[in-house]
Amino acid sequence: MSVSFSLSQNTSVVDGPLYRVNNEVSTATGASPAVFVFKTLTQEFSHYATVADLEAYPDTYAQAANDDVAFYRQTSVTRDWETVALREADLALTKSRVQFLANELNALQDSLVSSTTTVITSE
């Protein structure tokens, strides 16, 4: 089964003025939609999930706090930026990182079943 994510990106202007970006993975096929990693101690966004993060960290704060782990995952992240350029960079980076995760998960699934023949001869 191929991995896919449905990413919604919404922007707005809030007092400051600040440029707000809300990134949300609303659905996923073949993987968890919780691809945004937060620090358990501060509940602040830390990074985009890797394949290892999907295995290592729970997808709720409550579970992370209960299990005493450093990170947890969520399906969305909202951040504020001081310039339009930073907002646009956030939008582009998020798309890129979610695409990278989908590619990595697809590659991992493809590697679970394989058949390779190597012919080795003397030199």
C-alpha positions in Angstrom: 0.0 0.0 0.0 1.3 3.4 -0.9 1.7 6.0 1.8 0.0 9.4 1.3 -0.8 12.4 3.4 -3.4 15.1 2.9 -1.8 18.4 4.0 -3.9 21.5 4.5 -2.1 24.8 4.8 -4.0 27.9 6.0 -2.6 31.4 6.4 -3.9 34.5 8.1 -2.7 37.8 9.6 -3.0 38.3 13.3 -2.1 41.2 15.6 1.5 42.3 15.4 1.2 42.1 12.5 2.2 38.5 12.3 1.7 36.0 9.5 0.1 32.8 10.9 0.5 29.4 9.2 -1.6 26.4 10.2 -0.3 23.1 8.8 -2.5 20.1 9.3 -2.4 16.6 8.0 -6.1 15.8 7.9 -5.8 12.2 6.7 -3.1 9.7 5.9 -3.0 6.3 4.1 -0.5 3.7 5.3 0.9 5.9 8.1 -0.1 8.0 11.1 -1.2 11.5 10.2 0.7 12.8 13.3 3.8 14.1 11.6 4.6 17.2 13.7 6.9 16.5 16.7 6.6 18.5 19.9 8.7 18.6 23.1 6.8 17.0 25.9 8.4 19.3 28.5 7.4 22.6 26.9 4.7 21.5 24.4 6.6 23.5 21.7 7.1 22.3 18.1 10.4 20.6 17.7 10.7 19.1 14.2 9.0 17.2 11.4 8.7 13.5 12.0 11.1 11.0 10.6 10.3 7.3 10.1 12.0 6.6 13.4 9.9 9.2 15.2 6.7 7.5 14.0 7.9 4.4 15.8 9.4 6.0 18.9 6.9 8.7 20.0 3.2 8.6 20.8 0.7 10.8 19.1 -0.7 12.5 22.2 0.8 14.7 24.9 -1.0 12.7 27.5 0.6 9.4 26.5 4.1 11.1 26.2 3.7 12.5 29.7 2.5 9.2 31.1 5.3 7.3 29.4 7.9 10.0 30.4 9.2 10.4 26.8 10.8 13.6 25.5 8.6 14.0 22.5 5.1 13.4 21.1 3.4 13.9 17.7 0.4 15.8 16.6 -1.5 16.2 13.3 -1.1 20.0 13.1 1.2 22.8 14.0 0.5 26.6 14.0 3.3 29.1 13.9 3.5 32.9 13.6 6.1 34.6 11.4 7.2 38.3 11.2 7.5 38.4 7.4 5.7 37.1 4.4 9.0 35.5 3.3 9.3 33.5 6.5 5.6 32.5 6.1 6.3 31.3 2.5 9.4 29.4 3.7 7.3 27.6 6.3 4.7 26.6 3.7 7.4 25.3 1.3 9.4 23.5 4.0 6.4 21.8 5.4 5.3 20.4 2.0 8.9 19.3 1.4 9.3 17.5 4.7 5.9 15.7 4.6 6.7 14.6 1.0 10.1 13.4 2.1 8.4 11.4 4.9 6.0 9.8 2.5 8.8 8.9 0.1 10.8 7.4 3.0 7.9 5.3 4.2 7.1 4.1 0.7 10.8 3.1 0.2 10.7 1.3 3.5 7.6 -0.6 2.5 9.1 -1.5 -0.8 12.2 -2.9 0.9 10.2 -5.3 3.1 9.7 -7.7 0.2 12.5 -7.9 -2.4 14.4 -10.3 -4.5 18.0 -9.6 -5.6 20.4 -11.6 -7.6 24.0 -10.6 -7.7 26.6 -12.3 -9.9 30.0 -12.2 -8.3 33.0 -13.3 -10.4 36.7 -13.4 -9.6 38.8 -10.3 -10.3 
